[in-house]
Amino acid sequence: MFLKPVLAWPLGGALLALAFVSAILLVKPIGVSTQFVIADAAVWDVINPDIITPDENAKSGYSSPNAYLNKSGGKYAANAANPFNYSFVFVLAMMGGAFLSALLKGDKPQSPSEKTMPAVWRERFGENAALRYGVSFLAGFIVLYGARLAGGCTSGHMMSGMMQTALSGYIFALGAFAAALPVAIIVFNKKG
């Protein structure tokens, strides 16, 4: 039932392209890093109810003393006040889809160590799961921080942006690969 790896990536690419085109035609371009800001702001609002307030003078109907949440007429403040919108549900669906994919995946790990880390990691860095999780968390934090500095993530800038022929999408893709390839070669000690 499952496709061989040679056939899987072209089909996966075509399905991904179909998802991005459908999103643009039906709703809006896909981009997800902003939803981490929205989730943070929603938690912040629970801890400090003064961080997001209804404001009839704001374009979105909400305002915030935090400049980032208040930009674009309080758009982020409004999304944090009512987080279960299309984009937030899309991120939750991505996590659910990844979990479902892992459950349905045909080639199950053969040993407990394969469940915690890929073979390429074990060959280079050993069996230390804490190191793997720590480095993965740090790398994810750096990527998310960089995405917010850039004003969007790989799905928003690179995939949606390039599909819409945005110059920023091509520049972002060039920068992402210019950084990722040398880092991967250095980290995993491969030549060329």
N, C-alpha and C positions, 0 to 999 in steps of 0.2 A: 504494500500500500504506500509506503513512504518512498519518496524519490531518491535516486542516487545523488550524491553531492554534485556531480557534473551537471545534472539537470535542475537541481534545487535552487542554485543561485540565480539563474536567468528567470525562473518562474517567480522567485521571491522578489527580484527586481521589478518585474512586470506588475506584480500585485502591489508592491509599494508605490510604483508610479500611478497605478489606478487609484489607490487610496488618496494620494496627494491631489490628483486631478479632480476626483470626486469631491474632496473637501473644499477645494477652491470653487468649484461650480455650485455646490450645494450650501456651503456655510461661509468659510473663510480659510485663508492659508493656515497650514499647520505650523505651530510653534509652541513649545511647552515650557521653556525655562521660566517664563513669567509666572507660571502657576506655583512655582516654589516660593516666589515673593508673596503671592496671594495667600498661600498656606501659612507662611510665617506671619503675615499681617493678621490673618484670622485668629491665630493663636495669641498674638500680641494684643488684639482687641479683647479677647477673653480675659487676659491678665490685667489690661489697662483699658477699661471701656471708653476713656476719653480720647483714644488714639484715632477712632473713626466715629464721626458724628453725622447724623442727617443734616443736610444743608440745602435749603431750597434755592439758594443763590448759585450753587455749584452746578455745572453742566450735567454731572452724573447724578446729582441729588445727594452726594456725600462729600465730606471734606476731611482733612486730617492735618494736624500740626506738623506731621512728617512730610517734608518737601517731596520725597520720592513717591509716597502714596497719594499725594495731592496733585501731582502733575497730570496734565491732560484733563483738567476740570474735575479731578478727583476720581478718575477712572479706576485706578488701582484700589482706592479706598472703597469704591462701590462694589468692586469684585470681591474684596475681602469681606465686606459686610454681608454679601450674598454669594458665597463661594461656589455653590453648586450650579455653575453655568456650563455651557458647552465645553469650554477649554479645560475646566477642572475635571469634569466627568471624562473627557477624552484622556487625560493623564491617568486617572484611575482605571479606565478601560485598557490602556497600554500595559499597566502593571498586571491586571487580570489576564490579559492576552498572553503576556510573557509567562505567567505562571501556568496557564493552560497549555501553552506550547511545550514547556518543560515537562509537564505530565504526559503529553502525547508523543513526545520525542521518541523515535525508534531506537537510537543507539544509547542505551542506558549505561551509566558508569559501572565499571566492573568491580571496583573496590571503593572502600570508604574515602581514600585519599583523592580519588577521581571526582567525588562529589564535592569536595571542598576547594579544589584548585585544578586548573588545567595542567596537562602534562608539560607544556612548554614552561610554565612557572616552576613546577617541581624540578625539572632538569636544571634550571638556572639558579634557583634560590632554595631548594630543599622542601621539606615537608611542613614547615612552620606555618600553620593555618592563621595564627594571630598576626604574623608578619603580612601574609597575603591580604587579610581583611583590613588591616591598618593601612597598607599601601593603597588598597582599592578605595577606602574611604577618603584618604587624603587626595588621591587623584580625582575622585568624583567631586570633592569640594573645590579643587582648583579649576576643574572644567566648568562647574556651575558658576563659580565666582567670575571666571573669564567670560562666560556667556552673558552674564548680567552686565559686565563692563562693556561688552561689544553690543549690547542692546538686543541680544537674541542668541539662540542656540543653533546647533547644527541643523536641526529640522527647520527652524525658521529662516535662518540666513542661507545655509548651503542648499538644502533640498527645495524648500518652497521658493527661496530667493532665486536660485539658478533656474528653476522651472519657469519663473516669471521674467527671466532675463534681466534681473536686477544686478547692476555692477557690483554692489556690496556683497551679493551672494558669491560671485566669482572670486572677489578679493578674499572673502572669508575662507572659501574652499582652498585657495592657494596657500593662505596662511596656515590653515589647519594641517594640510599635508606637509608643508614645509617644516612644521614643528613636529608632527607625529612620526614621520618616517625616521628622522635622525634619532629621536628619543627611543623609538622601538629598537633600532639597530644597536644603540648604546646599552639599553637596559637588558636586552636579550642576547647581547654579545655575538651578533651575527655580522658577517662581512658582506658588504654590497647588498 
